[in-house]
């Protein structure tokens, strides 16, 4: 099991003998307490999943933890217990509880919190933010007004249960629970009453309107001179977050706009703003906003860019420079619900998906700006270059690259070569060999090349691969994609109506088997895009102009 923001591993030496480091363990406990709680496995080394087979845990180890940690910390709740692993070895599972409304510290006055798999000190200037975060921690599961589950919005409740039952991200163990147990499992209820999260998701409109502060969204469109020309507002509290996201995606016609890029003998459509990116950014704005402060989510569409403004600052530990690699949840329960229902890519941020899509479309990575009371994410409309787009398209289709490799390739290509130092800075990599996990197989597959050593290494796209990506060669129509064959047939019949299958086959290319062509023609007739006249060899095909 990998260490993360909820889990850590420690050697048994941290609590044994003269070299025991109780202050280090106390610091880690403070970290988890100030975050979302977590577990520390004591007796399992960092690179192992199990303890040593012959390792035994003495009762005094448990007693010492119960005595020493409370004496070295303030506002930290713990519960250690001995566990027998599957290999027979023993270790300690130390549960650290979240400090919901107080700030945990060491007894010598130091504050820490868990960020990803690291324990970070909290600077004096960040203490006010931590207090604010604490309020956000308890917002989700708090019952403000005693609204019984029976008084919820039944249609929203039924849809919630249906979404849970059909989600591929949810285990059968959860799906097999009763509907009341599922509601409790996701903290929508507490002792039969709706929590704030429950009101937000399955409450009635009048219940949602009383939340502090229920989300509302404003979409504003600007002209070339940045004058407002259109505005749409979702502020009547009738929709839950899922419904709001779907409304934003479906009720704004601008999201359907795209540009056509030459792709050999075909055309490739690139959205001005990819629906995947919009969904992820809007879901992030809902999942990570501060629900204890007032403020609308703004979606501002300019002629050259899209800006999404979310009230509140980034979660403590996350900055604009590390947002790609840091995964910190402000509203952990809401984030889990978003993830489980496939409304967002990850429980943390999902910015790696945003980077992948934007770079794959030949566009710049998002610009994240943290102001005094809100976070603004800007997405640029323009494609940096058609050549980079073709390169990314070729690499994605032919090489089966991992997400990190695609992101690295996009950054290297857009920068026309980049140093190891600059690439590490963009990716927020601080470990000496950390960059190699992002470069992955790109060097081995000769997609990129490098020159120089260590920090002075320069990465650039292999000129041979680049030439192949830009060279427009005859398409191998034997492996043509179904949607492209469909486009070819439609375009051919527009120019040559009343054609037989053999005539169409000859004009498109004889590499395509006539059986394949016949199957696609029959599908297009069922879709009412085409119709035919005649029988057998006398059959002629026409475009259906009534559709």
C-alpha positions as CSV (number, residue, x, y, z in Angstrom):
1,X,0.0,0.0,0.0
2,X,1.4,3.4,-1.0
3,X,1.6,6.2,1.5
4,X,-0.9,9.0,0.9
5,X,-2.7,11.8,2.7
6,X,-4.6,9.2,4.9
7,X,-1.9,6.6,5.4
8,X,1.8,6.3,6.5
9,X,4.2,3.6,7.4
10,X,6.9,3.7,10.1
11,X,9.7,1.3,11.2
12,X,9.3,-0.2,14.7
13,X,12.5,1.5,15.5
14,X,10.6,4.8,15.9
15,X,9.3,3.6,19.3
16,X,12.0,1.1,20.4
17,X,15.2,1.5,22.2
18,X,17.6,4.5,22.7
19,X,17.0,5.7,19.1
20,X,13.3,5.9,19.5
21,X,12.0,9.1,17.9
22,X,8.8,9.9,19.8
23,X,8.8,13.5,18.6
24,X,8.8,12.5,15.0
25,X,5.8,10.2,15.6
26,X,4.0,12.9,17.5
27,X,4.6,15.3,14.6
28,X,3.0,12.8,12.2
29,X,0.0,12.4,14.5
30,X,-0.5,16.2,14.5
31,X,-0.3,16.1,10.7
32,X,-3.2,13.7,10.4
33,X,-5.2,15.3,13.1
34,X,-5.1,18.7,11.4
35,X,-6.0,17.1,8.0
36,X,-8.6,14.3,7.7
37,X,-7.3,11.8,10.2
38,X,-5.5,8.7,9.1
39,X,-3.6,5.5,10.0
40,X,0.0,4.9,10.7
41,X,1.3,1.3,10.4
42,X,4.2,1.0,12.8
43,X,6.4,-2.0,12.1
44,X,6.2,-2.0,8.3
45,X,9.1,-0.5,6.4
46,X,8.5,2.2,3.7
47,X,9.2,-0.2,0.8
48,X,7.3,-3.2,2.2
49,X,3.6,-4.2,2.4
50,X,4.0,-6.6,5.3
51,X,6.0,-6.7,8.5
52,X,8.8,-9.3,9.0
53,X,7.4,-12.8,9.5
54,X,8.9,-13.2,13.0
55,X,8.1,-9.7,14.3
56,X,6.2,-9.5,17.6
57,X,4.5,-6.5,19.2
58,X,4.8,-6.3,22.9
59,X,1.9,-5.0,25.0
60,X,4.3,-2.3,26.4
61,X,4.6,-0.9,22.9
62,X,0.8,-0.1,22.8
63,X,1.0,1.3,26.4
64,X,3.9,3.5,25.6
65,X,2.1,5.0,22.5
66,X,-1.0,5.7,24.6
67,X,1.1,7.5,27.2
68,X,3.8,9.3,25.1
69,X,1.7,10.7,22.2
70,X,-0.8,12.6,24.5
71,X,2.1,14.0,26.5
72,X,3.8,15.3,23.3
73,X,0.7,16.7,21.5
74,X,-2.4,18.9,22.1
75,X,-5.9,18.1,20.6
76,X,-4.8,14.8,19.1
77,X,-7.0,11.7,19.5
78,X,-5.4,8.3,18.9
79,X,-6.2,4.5,19.1
80,X,-3.4,2.0,18.7
81,X,-3.9,-1.7,18.3
82,X,-1.9,-4.8,17.5
83,X,-2.6,-6.5,14.2
84,X,-1.5,-9.8,12.9
85,X,-0.6,-9.7,9.2
86,X,-1.3,-12.5,6.7
87,X,2.4,-13.7,6.9
88,X,2.1,-14.1,10.7
89,X,4.1,-11.0,11.5
90,X,2.7,-8.4,13.9
91,X,2.5,-4.6,13.6
92,X,0.7,-1.7,15.2
93,X,-2.2,0.1,13.5
94,X,-2.3,3.6,15.0
95,X,-5.5,5.4,14.2
96,X,-5.3,9.2,14.4
97,X,-8.6,11.0,14.6
98,X,-9.4,14.2,12.8
99,X,-9.4,17.2,15.1
100,X,-12.7,18.6,13.8
101,X,-13.0,22.0,15.4
102,X,-9.7,22.5,17.2
103,X,-6.1,22.9,15.9
104,X,-3.7,20.1,16.9
105,X,-0.1,20.9,17.8
106,X,2.9,19.5,19.5
107,X,3.4,20.6,23.1
108,X,6.4,22.8,22.1
109,X,4.0,24.9,19.9
110,X,4.5,23.5,16.4
111,X,1.7,23.0,13.9
112,X,1.7,20.5,11.0
113,X,-0.7,19.1,8.4
114,X,-0.6,16.2,6.0
115,X,-0.3,17.1,2.3
116,X,-0.3,14.1,0.0
117,X,2.4,11.8,1.5
118,X,4.3,14.5,3.3
119,X,4.1,16.2,6.7
120,X,4.3,19.9,6.2
121,X,4.8,22.7,8.8
122,X,2.1,25.3,9.1
123,X,3.6,28.8,9.1
124,X,2.2,31.5,11.4
125,X,0.5,33.3,8.5
126,X,-1.4,30.1,7.6
127,X,-3.0,29.5,10.9
128,X,-6.0,31.7,10.1
129,X,-6.5,29.7,6.9
130,X,-6.3,26.5,9.0
131,X,-9.1,27.7,11.3
132,X,-11.2,28.4,8.2
133,X,-10.4,25.0,6.8
134,X,-11.6,23.5,10.1
135,X,-15.0,25.1,9.7
136,X,-15.1,23.6,6.2
137,X,-14.2,20.1,7.6
138,X,-17.3,19.9,9.7
139,X,-19.7,21.6,7.3
140,X,-20.6,18.5,5.3
141,X,-21.6,16.3,8.1
142,X,-23.2,18.9,10.4
143,X,-27.0,18.9,11.0
144,X,-28.2,22.5,11.2
145,X,-31.9,22.1,10.9
146,X,-33.5,18.8,11.9
147,X,-34.9,17.8,8.5
148,X,-35.9,14.1,8.5
149,X,-34.9,11.9,5.6
150,X,-38.6,11.4,4.9
151,X,-38.9,15.1,4.1
152,X,-36.3,15.0,1.3
153,X,-36.9,15.5,-2.4
154,X,-38.0,12.0,-3.3
155,X,-37.1,12.3,-7.0
156,X,-33.5,13.4,-6.1
157,X,-33.3,10.6,-3.5
158,X,-34.4,8.0,-6.0
159,X,-31.9,9.3,-8.6
160,X,-29.1,9.3,-6.1
161,X,-29.8,5.6,-5.2
162,X,-30.0,4.8,-8.9
163,X,-26.7,6.6,-9.6
164,X,-25.0,4.6,-6.8
165,X,-26.3,1.3,-7.9
166,X,-25.2,1.8,-11.5
167,X,-21.8,3.4,-10.9
168,X,-18.8,1.3,-11.9
169,X,-16.6,3.0,-9.3
170,X,-18.6,1.7,-6.3
171,X,-18.0,-1.8,-4.9
172,X,-20.7,-4.4,-4.6
173,X,-20.3,-4.2,-0.8
174,X,-21.7,-0.7,-0.9
175,X,-24.4,-1.4,-3.5
176,X,-25.7,-4.3,-1.5
177,X,-26.5,-2.1,1.5
178,X,-30.1,-0.9,2.1
179,X,-31.0,2.5,0.8
180,X,-30.9,3.9,4.3
181,X,-27.5,2.4,4.9
182,X,-26.2,3.9,1.6
183,X,-27.5,7.3,2.7
184,X,-25.6,7.0,6.0
185,X,-22.5,5.6,4.3
186,X,-22.2,8.8,2.2
187,X,-23.0,11.0,5.3
188,X,-26.2,12.4,3.7
189,X,-27.9,11.7,7.0
190,X,-27.1,11.6,10.7
191,X,-29.5,9.8,13.0
192,X,-32.2,10.0,10.4
193,X,-31.8,13.8,9.7
194,X,-30.3,15.4,6.7
195,X,-26.7,16.8,7.1
196,X,-25.6,19.8,5.1
197,X,-24.3,17.4,2.5
198,X,-27.7,15.6,2.4
199,X,-29.5,18.9,2.0
200,X,-27.2,19.9,-0.8
201,X,-27.8,16.6,-2.6
202,X,-31.3,15.3,-1.9
203,X,-32.9,18.2,0.0
204,X,-35.9,20.2,-1.3
205,X,-35.4,23.7,-2.9
206,X,-36.5,25.5,0.3
207,X,-34.1,23.4,2.4
208,X,-31.2,24.1,0.0
209,X,-31.9,27.8,0.0
210,X,-31.2,28.0,3.8
211,X,-27.7,26.5,3.5
212,X,-24.7,28.7,4.4
213,X,-23.9,29.0,1.6
214,X,-25.7,27.1,-1.2
215,X,-23.8,27.2,-4.5
216,X,-25.1,29.4,-7.3
217,X,-23.5,29.9,-10.7
218,X,-23.3,32.8,-13.1
219,X,-22.3,32.4,-16.8
220,X,-21.3,35.6,-18.5
221,X,-20.2,36.0,-22.1
222,X,-18.2,39.0,-23.3
223,X,-17.5,40.5,-26.8
224,X,-14.2,41.5,-28.3
225,X,-14.2,44.7,-26.2
226,X,-15.0,42.6,-23.0
227,X,-18.5,44.1,-22.8
228,X,-21.1,41.7,-21.4
229,X,-23.4,40.4,-24.1
230,X,-25.1,37.5,-22.4
231,X,-25.7,36.3,-18.9
232,X,-27.3,33.1,-17.5
233,X,-27.7,32.5,-13.8
234,X,-28.5,29.3,-11.8
235,X,-29.4,30.7,-8.4
236,X,-32.9,29.4,-7.5
237,X,-31.5,26.4,-5.5
238,X,-33.7,23.9,-7.3
239,X,-30.8,21.8,-8.5
240,X,-28.2,19.7,-6.7
241,X,-24.5,19.8,-7.8
242,X,-24.9,17.0,-10.3
243,X,-27.9,18.6,-11.9
244,X,-26.2,22.0,-11.9
245,X,-23.1,20.6,-13.7
246,X,-25.3,18.9,-16.4
247,X,-27.3,22.1,-16.8
248,X,-24.1,24.2,-17.3
249,X,-22.8,21.7,-19.9
250,X,-26.1,21.4,-21.9
251,X,-27.6,24.9,-21.7
252,X,-24.7,26.8,-23.0
253,X,-24.5,26.5,-26.9
254,X,-21.0,27.9,-27.0
255,X,-19.6,24.6,-25.7
256,X,-20.5,23.1,-29.1
257,X,-18.2,25.4,-31.0
258,X,-15.1,23.8,-32.6
259,X,-12.5,24.4,-35.3
260,X,-11.6,22.0,-38.1
261,X,-8.0,20.9,-38.5
262,X,-6.6,19.1,-41.5
263,X,-5.9,15.5,-40.7
264,X,-4.6,13.9,-43.9
265,X,-7.6,13.4,-46.2
266,X,-10.0,14.0,-43.3
267,X,-10.8,16.8,-41.0
268,X,-10.4,16.7,-37.2
269,X,-12.7,18.7,-34.9
270,X,-11.1,20.4,-31.9
271,X,-13.5,22.0,-29.4
272,X,-12.7,25.5,-28.4
273,X,-13.3,24.3,-24.9
274,X,-13.4,20.5,-24.4
275,X,-16.5,19.2,-22.6
276,X,-14.2,17.0,-20.5
277,X,-12.2,20.0,-19.3
278,X,-15.3,22.1,-18.6
279,X,-16.9,19.2,-16.6
280,X,-13.7,18.6,-14.6
281,X,-13.2,22.3,-13.8
282,X,-16.8,23.0,-12.8
283,X,-16.8,19.8,-10.7
284,X,-13.7,21.0,-9.0
285,X,-15.2,24.4,-8.3
286,X,-18.2,22.6,-6.6
287,X,-16.2,20.0,-4.8
288,X,-13.4,22.2,-3.4
289,X,-15.0,25.5,-2.8
290,X,-15.4,26.9,0.7
291,X,-19.0,26.4,1.7
292,X,-18.6,28.5,4.8
293,X,-18.2,31.7,2.9
294,X,-20.5,33.6,0.5
295,X,-19.7,33.9,-3.2
296,X,-21.0,32.7,-6.6
297,X,-19.1,30.5,-9.0
298,X,-18.4,32.6,-12.1
299,X,-17.9,31.1,-15.6
300,X,-16.7,34.0,-17.8
301,X,-16.4,33.3,-21.5
302,X,-14.2,35.8,-23.5
303,X,-13.4,35.7,-27.2
304,X,-9.9,34.2,-26.5
305,X,-10.3,32.4,-23.1
306,X,-12.5,30.9,-20.5
307,X,-12.2,31.8,-16.8
308,X,-13.8,29.9,-13.9
309,X,-13.9,31.7,-10.6
310,X,-14.5,29.8,-7.4
311,X,-15.0,31.5,-4.0
312,X,-12.3,30.8,-1.3
313,X,-8.7,30.0,-1.5
314,X,-7.0,26.7,-2.5
315,X,-6.9,24.0,0.2
316,X,-4.1,24.5,2.6
317,X,-1.0,22.9,1.1
318,X,-2.0,23.4,-2.5
319,X,-0.6,26.2,-4.6
320,X,-0.9,27.2,-8.2
321,X,2.5,25.7,-8.9
322,X,1.9,22.3,-7.3
323,X,-1.8,21.8,-8.2
324,X,-1.0,19.2,-10.8
325,X,0.7,16.9,-8.3
326,X,-0.9,17.7,-4.9
327,X,-4.1,16.0,-4.0
328,X,-5.8,17.7,-1.1
329,X,-9.5,17.6,-0.4
330,X,-11.3,20.5,1.3
331,X,-14.7,18.8,1.3
332,X,-13.7,15.1,1.6
333,X,-17.2,13.7,1.7
334,X,-18.5,15.7,-1.2
335,X,-15.3,15.0,-3.2
336,X,-15.8,11.2,-2.6
337,X,-19.4,11.5,-3.8
338,X,-18.3,13.4,-6.9
339,X,-15.7,10.8,-7.7
340,X,-17.9,7.7,-7.0
341,X,-20.6,9.1,-9.3
342,X,-18.1,9.9,-12.1
343,X,-18.6,13.6,-11.9
344,X,-14.9,14.2,-11.6
345,X,-11.7,12.3,-12.5
346,X,-10.1,12.1,-9.0
347,X,-11.0,12.7,-5.4
348,X,-8.2,15.1,-5.2
349,X,-8.0,17.5,-8.1
350,X,-8.1,15.8,-11.5
351,X,-5.8,18.4,-13.0
352,X,-3.7,15.6,-14.6
353,X,-6.8,14.8,-16.8
354,X,-7.2,18.5,-17.7
355,X,-3.5,18.7,-18.6
356,X,-3.7,15.5,-20.7
357,X,-6.8,16.7,-22.7
358,X,-5.5,20.3,-23.3
359,X,-2.0,19.2,-24.3
360,X,-3.5,16.5,-26.5
361,X,-5.5,19.2,-28.3
362,X,-2.4,21.3,-28.8
363,X,-3.4,23.9,-26.2
364,X,-1.7,25.6,-23.3
365,X,-2.0,24.1,-19.8
366,X,-4.4,25.9,-17.4
367,X,-3.3,29.1,-15.6
368,X,-4.3,29.0,-12.0
369,X,-4.4,32.2,-10.0
370,X,-5.1,32.5,-6.3
371,X,-6.5,35.9,-5.3
372,X,-7.5,37.3,-1.9
373,X,-10.8,35.6,-1.7
374,X,-11.1,33.3,-4.8
375,X,-9.3,31.0,-7.2
376,X,-9.4,31.7,-11.0
377,X,-8.6,29.1,-13.6
378,X,-8.0,30.3,-17.1
379,X,-8.2,28.1,-20.2
380,X,-6.9,29.6,-23.5
381,X,-8.9,29.0,-26.7
382,X,-6.1,29.0,-29.3
383,X,-4.3,26.0,-30.5
384,X,-0.5,26.6,-30.2
385,X,0.3,24.9,-33.5
386,X,-1.2,22.3,-35.8
387,X,2.1,20.5,-35.9
388,X,2.0,19.9,-32.1
389,X,-1.6,18.7,-32.4
390,X,-0.7,16.2,-35.1
391,X,2.2,15.0,-33.1
392,X,0.1,14.4,-30.0
393,X,-2.6,12.7,-32.0
394,X,-0.1,10.4,-33.6
395,X,1.6,9.6,-30.3
396,X,-1.8,9.0,-28.6
397,X,-3.0,6.6,-31.3
398,X,0.1,4.6,-32.0
399,X,2.2,4.4,-28.8
400,X,-0.2,3.6,-26.0
401,X,1.4,6.1,-23.7
402,X,0.6,6.6,-20.1
403,X,-1.1,9.8,-18.9
404,X,2.2,11.2,-17.4
405,X,4.1,10.4,-20.6
406,X,1.5,12.3,-22.7
407,X,1.7,15.3,-20.4
408,X,5.5,15.3,-20.6
409,X,5.5,14.9,-24.4
410,X,3.0,17.8,-24.8
411,X,5.1,20.1,-22.6
412,X,8.3,19.2,-24.5
413,X,6.7,19.7,-27.9
414,X,5.0,23.0,-27.0
415,X,8.2,24.4,-25.7
416,X,10.2,23.2,-28.7
417,X,12.5,21.4,-26.3
418,X,12.9,22.0,-22.6
419,X,15.5,21.5,-19.9
420,X,15.2,19.0,-17.1
421,X,15.1,21.9,-14.6
422,X,12.3,23.7,-16.4
423,X,10.2,20.6,-16.9
424,X,10.7,19.6,-13.2
425,X,9.5,23.1,-12.2
426,X,6.3,22.9,-14.3
427,X,5.6,19.4,-12.9
428,X,6.6,20.4,-9.4
429,X,9.1,17.6,-9.1
430,X,11.6,17.9,-6.3
431,X,13.1,14.4,-6.0
432,X,16.4,13.8,-7.9
433,X,15.0,11.0,-10.1
434,X,11.3,12.0,-9.9
435,X,11.3,13.3,-13.5
436,X,11.9,9.8,-14.9
437,X,8.5,8.6,-13.8
438,X,7.0,11.3,-16.1
439,X,9.3,10.7,-19.0
440,X,8.6,7.0,-18.8
441,X,9.1,5.2,-22.1
442,X,9.4,8.3,-24.3
443,X,13.1,7.9,-24.6
444,X,13.0,4.1,-25.0
445,X,10.4,4.4,-27.8
446,X,12.5,7.2,-29.4
447,X,9.6,9.7,-29.3
448,X,11.9,12.2,-27.7
449,X,15.7,12.5,-27.4
450,X,17.9,14.1,-24.8
451,X,21.4,15.7,-24.7
452,X,23.4,16.8,-21.7
453,X,23.5,15.3,-18.2
454,X,21.7,15.6,-14.9
455,X,20.1,19.1,-14.4
456,X,21.5,20.3,-17.7
457,X,19.7,17.6,-19.7
458,X,17.7,19.0,-22.6
459,X,14.7,17.0,-23.8
460,X,13.3,17.5,-27.4
461,X,11.0,15.7,-29.8
462,X,12.9,13.2,-32.0
463,X,13.0,14.9,-35.5
464,X,12.3,11.6,-37.2
465,X,9.0,11.2,-35.2
466,X,8.2,14.8,-35.8
467,X,8.6,14.4,-39.6
468,X,6.4,11.3,-39.6
469,X,3.7,13.2,-37.7
470,X,3.8,16.1,-40.2
471,X,4.1,14.0,-43.3
472,X,0.7,13.5,-45.0
473,X,0.9,10.0,-46.4
474,X,-1.7,7.9,-48.0
475,X,-4.1,6.6,-45.3
476,X,-4.2,2.9,-44.8
477,X,-7.9,2.4,-45.5
478,X,-7.8,-1.3,-44.5
479,X,-7.8,-0.1,-40.9
480,X,-10.0,3.0,-41.3
481,X,-12.1,4.0,-38.3
482,X,-15.9,3.4,-38.7
483,X,-16.8,7.1,-38.2
484,X,-14.3,8.1,-40.9
485,X,-15.6,5.5,-43.4
486,X,-19.1,6.9,-42.7
487,X,-17.8,10.4,-43.5
488,X,-16.2,9.2,-46.7
489,X,-19.3,7.5,-47.9
490,X,-21.5,10.5,-47.2
491,X,-19.1,12.9,-48.9
492,X,-18.9,10.6,-52.0
493,X,-22.6,10.3,-52.4
494,X,-23.0,14.1,-52.1
495,X,-20.8,14.4,-55.1
496,X,-22.0,11.3,-57.0
497,X,-25.6,10.5,-56.1
498,X,-27.4,7.4,-57.4
499,X,-24.3,5.2,-57.1
500,X,-23.9,1.4,-56.8
501,X,-21.8,-0.1,-54.1
502,X,-19.0,-1.1,-56.6
503,X,-18.9,2.5,-57.9
504,X,-18.6,3.9,-54.3
505,X,-15.9,1.2,-53.5
506,X,-13.8,2.2,-56.6
507,X,-13.9,5.9,-55.8
508,X,-13.1,5.6,-52.1
509,X,-10.5,2.9,-52.4
510,X,-10.5,-0.8,-53.3
511,X,-8.4,-1.5,-50.1
512,X,-11.8,-1.4,-48.3
513,X,-13.5,-4.8,-48.6
514,X,-16.9,-4.5,-50.2
515,X,-18.4,-6.5,-47.3
516,X,-17.2,-3.8,-44.9
517,X,-18.6,-1.1,-47.1
518,X,-22.0,-2.9,-47.4
519,X,-22.3,-3.2,-43.6
520,X,-21.6,0.6,-43.2
521,X,-24.1,1.4,-45.9
522,X,-26.8,-0.6,-44.2
523,X,-26.1,1.1,-40.9
524,X,-26.4,4.5,-42.5
525,X,-29.8,3.5,-44.0
526,X,-31.0,2.5,-40.6
527,X,-29.9,5.9,-39.3
528,X,-31.9,7.4,-42.1
529,X,-28.8,9.2,-43.5
530,X,-29.2,7.2,-46.8
531,X,-31.8,5.3,-48.7
532,X,-31.6,2.9,-51.6
533,X,-33.5,1.9,-54.7
534,X,-33.3,-1.3,-56.7
535,X,-32.4,-4.9,-56.0
536,X,-29.1,-6.8,-55.8
537,X,-26.6,-5.6,-58.4
538,X,-29.0,-2.9,-59.5
539,X,-29.1,-1.3,-56.1
540,X,-28.4,2.5,-56.0
541,X,-27.7,4.6,-53.0
542,X,-28.8,8.2,-52.3
543,X,-28.5,10.8,-49.5
544,X,-31.7,11.2,-47.5
545,X,-32.2,15.0,-47.8
546,X,-35.2,14.9,-45.4
547,X,-32.9,14.3,-42.4
